[in-house]
Amino acid sequence: MIKITEDILNPETVVNEVRNTAAGCVISYVGLIRDNSHDKSVVSVEYTDPTGKAVDGLKSIVEEVRKSFPIIDIAFHHRIGLLKPGDINIVIAIASGHRGEAFDACRRAVDLFKEKLPTNKVETYTDGTTLNAAD
């Protein structure tokens, strides 16, 4: 249920991976590429996995969420490659018995993704400049 892919992400597919009769809800998060960042217009965002370890980074996030919240299941998909504004870059789906813990778990998963960023990220702006997330 952890996936790094260059394919277009389908939120419904990710939700269906965790959907089951033991759950009272499935909370999902769909991350999009914005058309602006750092007060500049964005042309594209490129995510790469040069070390091949991005899946391990997502596994670490999923493990931490599982340990911290009483959830039933979690799926986490991250798209790599060259993405344009409006494209989906991540989809997280969390099944839980109750919505409160699912919302909290989902927020934590997103926060951990932003903190740990398991892939390289380069934003390209309309003025020709770029910003590497590691900078």
C-alpha positions as CSV (number, residue, x, y, z in Angstrom):
1,M,0.0,0.0,0.0
2,I,3.1,2.2,-0.3
3,K,3.9,3.2,-3.8
4,I,6.3,5.4,-5.6
5,T,5.3,5.8,-9.2
6,E,5.6,8.0,-12.3
7,D,1.9,7.2,-13.1
8,I,-0.9,9.6,-12.6
9,L,-2.4,9.0,-9.1
10,N,-6.1,8.1,-8.7
11,P,-7.4,9.0,-5.2
12,E,-10.3,6.6,-5.5
13,T,-7.9,3.7,-6.1
14,V,-5.9,4.6,-3.0
15,V,-9.0,4.9,-0.9
16,N,-10.2,1.5,-2.0
17,E,-6.9,0.0,-0.9
18,V,-7.8,0.7,2.8
19,R,-11.6,0.5,2.6
20,N,-13.0,-2.4,4.6
21,T,-16.0,-3.3,6.8
22,A,-14.1,-2.8,10.1
23,A,-13.6,0.9,9.4
24,G,-16.0,3.6,10.3
25,C,-14.3,6.0,7.9
26,V,-11.6,6.5,5.4
27,I,-9.9,9.9,5.5
28,S,-7.9,10.9,2.4
29,Y,-5.5,13.6,1.5
30,V,-4.7,14.6,-2.0
31,G,-1.6,16.8,-2.5
32,L,-1.5,19.1,-5.5
33,I,1.2,21.1,-7.2
34,R,0.5,24.8,-6.7
35,D,1.0,27.4,-9.4
36,N,3.0,29.6,-7.0
37,S,5.7,29.1,-4.3
38,H,8.1,31.5,-2.6
39,D,6.3,34.4,-4.3
40,K,7.0,33.1,-7.7
41,S,5.0,31.5,-10.5
42,V,5.6,27.7,-10.8
43,V,6.2,26.1,-14.1
44,S,6.8,22.6,-12.7
45,V,8.0,20.5,-9.8
46,E,10.2,17.5,-10.3
47,Y,10.4,14.7,-7.8
48,T,13.2,12.1,-8.3
49,D,14.4,9.1,-6.4
50,P,18.0,8.9,-7.4
51,T,19.0,6.5,-4.5
52,G,16.0,4.2,-4.9
53,K,15.2,4.6,-1.2
54,A,12.1,6.7,-1.4
55,V,9.9,3.7,-0.6
56,D,11.9,3.2,2.6
57,G,11.2,6.9,3.5
58,L,7.4,6.3,3.0
59,K,7.6,3.1,5.0
60,S,9.2,5.0,7.9
61,I,6.3,7.6,7.8
62,V,3.7,4.9,7.7
63,E,5.3,3.0,10.6
64,E,5.4,6.1,12.7
65,V,1.7,6.9,12.0
66,R,0.7,3.3,12.8
67,K,2.6,3.5,16.1
68,S,1.1,6.8,17.0
69,F,-2.6,6.4,16.1
70,P,-5.2,3.6,16.4
71,I,-5.8,3.2,12.7
72,I,-6.9,0.1,10.8
73,D,-5.0,0.7,7.6
74,I,-3.0,3.3,5.6
75,A,-2.0,3.7,2.0
76,F,0.5,6.2,0.8
77,H,1.2,6.9,-2.9
78,H,3.8,9.5,-4.2
79,R,4.2,10.5,-7.8
80,I,7.7,11.2,-9.1
81,G,8.7,12.8,-12.3
82,L,8.0,16.2,-13.8
83,L,4.7,17.5,-12.5
84,K,2.7,20.6,-13.6
85,P,0.5,22.9,-11.5
86,G,-2.7,21.0,-10.7
87,D,-1.1,17.6,-10.8
88,I,-1.5,15.3,-7.8
89,N,1.8,14.5,-6.1
90,I,0.6,12.5,-3.1
91,V,-2.4,10.6,-2.0
92,I,-2.8,9.3,1.5
93,A,-5.8,7.2,2.7
94,I,-6.4,6.1,6.3
95,A,-9.0,3.8,7.5
96,S,-10.0,4.0,11.1
97,G,-12.8,3.2,13.5
98,H,-13.4,6.9,14.2
99,R,-12.9,10.1,12.2
100,G,-11.0,12.0,14.9
101,E,-8.1,9.6,15.0
102,A,-8.1,9.3,11.2
103,F,-7.9,13.1,10.7
104,D,-5.1,13.3,13.2
105,A,-3.2,10.4,11.6
106,C,-3.6,11.9,8.2
107,R,-2.3,15.3,9.3
108,R,0.7,13.6,10.9
109,A,1.4,11.6,7.7
110,V,1.4,14.8,5.6
111,D,3.5,16.7,8.2
112,L,6.1,13.9,8.2
113,F,6.2,13.8,4.4
114,K,6.9,17.5,4.4
115,E,9.6,17.2,7.1
116,K,11.4,14.1,5.8
117,L,10.7,14.5,2.0
118,P,11.8,11.0,0.9
119,T,12.4,12.2,-2.7
120,N,14.4,15.0,-4.2
121,K,12.2,18.0,-5.1
122,V,13.1,20.8,-7.6
123,E,10.7,23.6,-8.3
124,T,11.1,25.5,-11.6
125,Y,9.7,29.1,-11.9
126,T,8.6,31.2,-14.9
127,D,11.5,33.5,-14.4
128,G,13.9,30.5,-15.2
129,T,15.2,30.0,-11.6
130,T,14.9,26.8,-9.7
131,L,14.8,25.8,-6.0
132,N,16.0,22.4,-4.8
133,A,14.1,21.5,-1.6
134,A,17.4,20.5,0.0
135,D,18.6,24.1,-0.3
